[in-house]
Amino acid sequence: MIHIIFNGFIIIMSIIAFFTMGHDKSAARASKRRVPERTLWKLAIFGGGLGAYLGMIIFRHKTKHTSFRIGFILLAIAQVALMIWATPLLKEL
């Protein structure tokens, strides 16, 4: 049961990060209030790395920011690897 909660949390955070990237891209186009970069990083670090990375690719947002691109790639890889590694261990609990 705990593995479902763990993986569900990461999936939900990724969905939130994905749509936040889309919102920030549309705000950038419309010259409206933007989502702070610190918020994007927090969402990515706390489970939304994959969603943030996919949002960056799909919305073509912050693709020229090398630190964002590399950071989100590394976070996405780490979070997927953590899910793969932790799921069998958490199933035993």
N, C-alpha and C positions, 0 to 999 in steps of 0.2 A: 504494500500500500504506500509506503513512504517513497518508493521509487516513482510512483505515479505523481505524487505531489511534487517531488524534485524536478522531474522532467516537465511536468505541467507548468511549474513556475518559470522555467527557462523558456518554454514555448510562449507563455503569456508575455513575458518581458520582451521577447523577440518581436512579437506582434506589436506591442506598444512602441518599441524602438523603431520598427519599420514605418509605422504610420506617423510617428513624430518626425522622422526624416522627410517624409512626404509633405507634412505640414510646413516644416521649415523651408523646404524648396518652394512651395507655393507662396509663402510669406516673402521669400527673397525676391521672387518674380514680381510680386505686387508692391514691393517696398513697404511692407507692413512689419510689425514687431516680430522679431526673429526669436527662435528658441536658442537660449545661450549654449555655447559649445560645451560648457561644463555639464549641462543637463544631458546633452547627447552622450558625453563620456560616461556619466553616471548610469544612464540606461544601459549602455553597452557593457560596462563592467559588472553590473548587478544582474547579469543573465541575458541581456539583449544584444550581445555581440553579433550573432548571426543575423538577426533582424535588421540591425543597424547597417551591417555590411550589405545585405541584400537591398535595403532601401537606398543606400549610396549608389549601388549599381543601377537599379531600376529607375530611380528618379534622377540619375546623373547629378547627384548632389555631393559637393565637397570632394569630387574626384581629383581635383588639382591640389588638394591639401595632402601632401605626402604623409604627414603624421597621422591624419585621420585614416587614410587608406591603409597604411601599414598596421596601425593600431587596431582597426576594426577587423582586418584580416586575421591578425594574431589572436584577438579575442574570440572571434568566431571559431577558429580552429581549436583553441583551448577549450571552449565551452562544449563543442561537439565531442571532443575527445573525453572530456570529463563526463558527459552523459553516457558515452559508450563504456567507459571504465566503471563508473559508479553504479549504473543500473543493475548489473548482476550482484554487486555487493549489497545494495539496498534491498534487493528482493529477498535476501536471506534474513533481514531484520524482522 
